[in-house]
Each structure stands twice: as structure tokens, then as C-alpha cells.
Amino acid sequence: MNGPTRAQSLKRYTFDRGLFGTEYRKVFYAPDDSTAQRVRRAVDARMDSLNEVMSDYRDGSEINRLSATAGSGQWVRVSPFLYDVLQKAVMMAQKSDGLYDPTIGPLSQLWRRAVRRNIFPSRKELRKAHRLVDYRYIRFDSVGRRISLKKAGMRLDVGGIGQGFANDEGMKVLQQLGIRSALLDIGGDIRVSEPPPGESGWRVLTGFGTDTTTLLLKNVGITASGATYRYLEHEGKRYSHLMNPRTGLGLLHDVQTTVLAPDGTQADALTKVFSVAGIRKSSRLMRRFPGVTVWVTENRNGHLTRWTFKERDR
């Protein structure tokens, strides 16, 4: 469809639903109710298809079927969506020196079970799971759009990038249907396009607790991640649900990270990268990610540190 030329002919529409185990909100401007409903259905259809592709919670999902072939030597032809998200995930793993890793599935499953039972995993369990985590075990065949997983027992988990990727895909659908002004929010992972009519940007509240601020944003993704409230205690230490793929353990420091990036995929993944890296390592990693702004609040042994790095600081 061709978008309206006058701002006053557009109406604001908001649609909410459940998705990926959280709330999904679509806000966009369209000329009439009929167009808005057609757009809503198209975006929802894309989101539902992505859930069938990427969810490691669904037994029959495409990513779980691929994981089941690990170590078999098979090359599996996959959907364009799965190939794309895994390529982007591996690229993020490479650029972050493995601080983000889409093969973290064995550790994710081990941690979920530990939290559910409130029993810390044994060293043997941790070692076994950790040996299976290495993004370099994923091989790509771009000609046939095929993927092979080299090591038996490895398991893919794109939860650390999937919501941002889904927002980017949803925005593509909106743009294809002529919607210029939109905001997509999957559980706090936010992606915005052009501002609402007559505005200079979308007003997005970001931060944690009382330490919040409102930003005016357009054509970016923004994600916040915290490691303060979900943890497992063991021998006097608190291990966060956010794991360091290189150690196989949850973080021992409290950290709250917000990332503003050119797209939702980067923003989602980089909140994990900079949370795991901590302030000292993050300042070095920043130069690998142009166009990114990061806010980190870190508490180590009662010592609170705040750090902000913006592109203009380069």
C-alpha cells in the first residue's frame, strides 16, 4: 500500500498479545481501521512463524530439530529465518570473543533445572555442559542454506538475540506494508522506526528502579537487561541467571545494562555481552560495535559504578 501523505490522515493503533513467554506490543500509525487490522495480522503471522523457528522451549521447533542432528555429520537445509539469525548470532559471538554464544543451550537447560529445583549443578554437570558450548562448532553452507552442528550433544539457544531479531523482522513487515511510524516492544526489547506524526522521536523510558530517563528515538533498537533479581545461591555466593559462556557460570556481580543500537538484533545481544564483560572489558569491546551507546550500572562487593559510552566518545 502507499502511505498517506498527510500526518492528520493517520491514526494511532496499539495492539497487545502474548509472545515468547512475555508481552508483545505493537504501536503504529495507519490511515484506517481496516488497514490497521491487516497490518496487525501480517505482523502477528511473522511473529508466530518465528516462534516456531527459534523457540528452544517448543519440542518441534525448527531450532530444536536442528539441535537434534548435532554430531551426526548431517548438513540440514534450514529456513531463511533460522539461517539468518544463526549467522548474526555467530557474528556477534566472534566480535565479542565468545561473551555471547548461541550454543549455550546445554548450560541454559542445566541452569533452568537448577533454578526450578533450587539445587546448584554439580561440577561434573557443569563441565559436561560447558564442553558443548562453542560457536565454532556451527558450520554454514551459504549456497545450499544448510547448517551442520559438529559436536554431539550441543544445543542451540538464540534466546539472547531472538527477541531483538523478531522485532527487526516485524519492522520489515510494517515497512513492506507502508507503515512508516511504528514501535515494537517484546518484553522490554524495543524497536522503533520513524517518529509519530509531528514528533521528533518516540518517547522511550529506559533505566532501572528510580534511575530512569526518557529518550527520544527513531530508527534504532534499545534493550535493557538486569542480573539483580534472578539468581541461585551456593556456598555463600549469588550466581545470576545471566551466564558467562566462557566460564559456564552465572555472573557473580550485579549488573544492569542498557544498549542503544542501530537495530534490535544488536541491542538484544549486546546487553548480554556488556553485562558479562563488566565495565573494564566493555570499554575495550565498544570499538567493535559502531553506532552503539551503552549504559552499565555495576555492583561488585557493595561498590557501585556507573559507566556510559556513546559513539561521540570514540
C-alpha atoms as one frame of an Amber mdcrd trajectory, in Angstrom:
protein
   0.000   0.000   0.000   1.081   3.606  -0.465   1.321   5.513   2.805  -0.773
   8.664   3.348   0.974  11.933   2.606  -0.588  13.997   5.389   0.044  13.356
   9.086  -3.510  14.323  10.026  -4.897  11.395   7.985  -3.125   8.872  10.187
  -4.475   7.302  13.382  -2.551   5.684  16.217  -3.197   1.977  16.833  -1.994
  -0.201  19.703  -2.259  -3.991  19.828  -1.113  -6.252  22.679  -0.716 -10.016
  22.844   1.437 -12.703  24.437   4.582 -13.809  22.621   7.807 -15.661  23.541
   6.552 -16.033  27.109   6.161 -12.279  27.579   4.028  -9.335  26.421   4.258
  -8.075  22.856   3.069  -4.576  21.964   2.688  -3.045  18.501   2.115   0.697
  18.177   1.855   2.201  14.707   0.121   4.845  12.612  -2.231   3.807   9.819
  -4.909   5.544   7.747  -7.923   3.463   8.881  -9.128   0.514  10.958  -9.175
  -1.888   8.025  -5.535  -1.193   7.181  -4.526  -1.440  10.835  -6.128  -4.868
  11.228  -4.491  -6.126   8.039  -1.119  -4.897   9.244  -1.639  -6.423  12.702
  -2.442  -9.827  11.190   0.608  -9.721   8.927   2.990  -8.848  11.767   1.445
 -11.455  14.069   1.813 -14.101  11.365   5.519 -13.306  11.058   5.969 -13.449
  14.827   4.173 -16.793  15.092   6.345 -18.266  12.351   9.480 -17.014  14.112
   8.310 -18.623  17.354   8.042 -21.956  15.541  11.553 -21.434  14.179  13.516
 -20.072  17.169  11.906 -21.228  20.423  14.011 -23.808  22.256  11.047 -24.314
  24.611   8.955 -25.911  21.822   9.768 -29.579  21.209   9.035 -29.426  17.493
  10.586 -26.044  16.731  12.991 -25.819  13.822  15.941 -24.891  16.035  15.342
 -27.925  18.272  15.075 -30.223  15.256  18.408 -28.854  14.069  19.963 -29.351
  17.514  18.824 -32.986  17.430  21.144 -33.612  14.453  24.269 -32.426  16.322
  27.251 -34.691  15.831  25.567 -36.737  13.083  27.580 -35.184  10.255  24.354
 -34.097   8.547  24.005 -30.890   6.614  20.469 -29.625   7.259  18.706 -27.221
   4.933  17.015 -24.607   7.123  14.556 -21.755   6.694  15.853 -18.298   5.722
  14.914 -17.030   9.202  16.922 -19.652  11.096  19.910 -19.293   8.787  19.838
 -15.502   9.169  19.510 -15.420  12.969  22.250 -18.027  13.429  24.600 -16.182
  11.085  24.031 -12.978  13.022  24.422 -14.800  16.330  27.756 -16.304  15.299
  28.967 -12.941  14.013  28.101 -11.429  17.400  29.930 -14.286  19.128  33.022
 -13.674  17.021  33.036  -9.918  17.645  32.504 -10.374  21.398  35.200 -13.061
  21.790  32.544 -15.560  22.837  30.899 -13.449  25.554  27.704 -14.117  23.624
  27.341 -17.671  22.265  24.288 -19.247  20.560  25.452 -22.766  21.526  24.881
 -22.061  25.225  21.831 -24.356  25.180  23.294 -27.144  27.389  24.143 -24.592
  30.088  20.761 -22.876  29.718  18.941 -26.155  30.281  21.154 -27.045  33.224
  20.530 -23.645  34.824  16.756 -23.777  34.294  16.623 -27.143  36.022  18.842
 -25.898  38.864  16.619 -22.855  39.489  13.462 -24.965  39.331  14.831 -27.413
  41.904  16.872 -24.828  43.827  19.871 -27.159  43.609  23.196 -25.907  42.311
  24.617 -28.115  39.497  27.498 -30.414  40.312  30.954 -29.722  38.934  30.630
 -32.782  36.708  27.356 -31.495  35.237  28.832 -28.062  34.656  31.946 -29.448
  32.971  29.897 -31.717  30.718  27.593 -28.897  29.611  30.399 -26.381  29.229
  32.375 -28.655  26.879  29.486 -28.455  24.412  29.447 -24.640  24.240  31.458
 -23.225  21.340  30.006 -21.255  18.441  32.811 -22.572  16.229  31.005 -25.935
  16.183  28.392 -24.364  13.864  29.190 -24.710  10.157  27.406 -22.828   7.371
  26.815 -23.633   3.702  25.594 -20.393   2.148  24.991 -21.913  -1.301  22.575
 -24.564  -0.056  21.434 -22.594   3.013  22.459 -25.544   5.141  23.853 -25.862
   8.650  25.827 -28.625  10.324  26.481 -28.946  14.060  29.800 -30.643  14.624
  29.616 -31.960  18.201  27.159 -34.499  19.562  25.061 -33.150  22.424  25.407
 -29.480  21.557  22.208 -27.451  21.685  21.340 -24.093  20.164  19.738 -21.280
  22.143  19.163 -17.890  20.487  17.184 -16.504  23.421  19.825 -13.832  23.917
  19.254 -12.395  20.458  15.884 -13.733  19.319  13.549 -11.015  20.604  15.620
  -8.278  19.016  15.755 -10.251  15.774  11.975 -10.752  15.878  11.444  -7.016
  16.333  13.620  -6.328  13.286  11.605  -8.835  11.266   8.341  -7.301  12.462
   9.571  -3.876  11.412  10.360  -5.231   7.936   6.747  -6.377   7.589   5.460
  -2.963   8.684   7.686  -1.164   6.202   6.664  -3.508   3.385   3.042  -2.582
   4.111   3.769   1.148   4.012   3.777   1.808   7.765   6.435   4.433   8.417
   5.904   5.195  12.116   5.967   2.233  14.481   7.186   0.963  17.850   7.514
  -2.744  18.653   8.088  -3.923  22.222   8.712  -7.563  23.171   9.107  -7.678
  26.941  11.264  -4.553  27.027  13.167  -5.190  23.793  12.118  -2.145  21.786
  12.481  -1.291  18.095  11.303   1.999  16.612  11.133   3.357  13.065  10.228
   6.904  12.020   8.690   9.093  14.779   4.949   9.627  15.217   3.492  12.375
  13.019   4.562  15.797  14.232   7.073  14.390  16.737  10.876  14.375  16.671
  11.109  10.865  18.132   9.421   8.057  20.032   9.461   8.660  23.785  11.030
   5.607  25.412  11.532   5.290  29.170  14.675   3.367  29.985  16.658   2.507
  33.105  16.021   0.600  36.336  14.126   1.457  39.513  14.265   5.172  40.205
  17.275   5.633  37.915  15.313   6.178  34.693  15.314   8.628  31.825  13.182
   9.312  28.759  14.850   9.215  25.354  13.545  10.494  22.010  14.398   7.779
  19.496  13.941   6.892  15.824  15.170   4.037  13.610  17.012   2.195  16.406
  16.702  -0.707  18.814  17.059  -0.439  22.606  17.188  -3.218  25.185  17.730
  -3.325  28.950  18.908  -6.334  30.908  19.397  -6.831  34.638  21.141  -9.538
  36.636  19.963  -8.434  40.069  16.793 -10.349  40.891  17.130 -13.834  39.359
  19.890 -15.874  40.916  20.825 -19.089  42.678  22.718 -19.129  45.956  25.552
 -21.602  46.517  28.189 -21.646  49.263  27.512 -18.025  50.187  27.618 -16.719
  46.611  24.843 -15.498  44.359  25.046 -16.737  40.763  22.945 -14.710  38.322
  20.730 -16.222  35.617  22.979 -14.348  33.151  25.775 -16.757  32.289  29.282
 -16.238  31.031  29.625 -18.736  28.149  33.391 -18.812  28.610  33.239 -19.936
  32.255  29.924 -21.793  32.235  28.800 -19.987  35.398  26.284 -17.295  36.225
  27.612 -13.817  36.933  28.692 -13.090  40.496  28.279  -9.320  40.163  25.013
  -7.389  39.983  24.776  -5.561  36.695  22.144  -3.568  34.835  22.828  -2.817
  31.201  21.009  -0.804  28.545  22.125  -0.795  24.915  21.017   1.533  22.133
  21.972   0.164  18.700  21.159   0.596  15.005  18.835  -2.438  15.137  17.092
  -4.660  17.648  19.266  -7.716  16.994  22.432  -5.940  18.101  20.767  -4.217
  21.053  19.430  -7.536  22.382  22.695  -9.466  22.086  24.905  -6.654  23.323
  23.074  -6.285  26.628  24.340  -9.792  27.407  27.822  -9.082  26.055  28.367
  -5.938  28.118  26.718  -7.418  31.219  29.091 -10.377  31.117  32.127  -8.275
  30.182  31.736  -5.812  33.041  32.817  -2.204  32.849  36.561  -2.753  32.413
  36.293  -5.107  29.427  33.297  -3.292  27.940  35.291  -0.120  27.378  37.630
  -2.088  25.102  34.902  -4.013  23.301  32.890  -0.894  22.432  35.054  -0.017
  19.439  33.943  -3.188  17.686  30.327  -2.015  17.593  29.862   1.291  15.737
  26.698   3.261  16.341  26.136   1.765  19.792  25.565   3.532  23.125  25.853
   1.578  26.381  24.825   2.358  29.965  26.101  -0.005  32.664  25.476   0.058
  36.417  27.632  -2.500  38.193  27.751  -3.535  41.842  30.800  -5.543  42.903
  31.115  -6.271  46.605  28.994  -3.266  47.522  30.932  -0.873  45.282  28.567
   0.776  42.783  29.974   2.004  39.455  28.139   3.657  36.563  29.563   3.804
  33.074  28.273   5.336  29.839  29.900   5.066  26.451  28.484   6.917  23.462
  29.625   6.934  19.875  30.859  10.504  20.129  33.269   9.383  22.858  35.330
   7.385  20.372
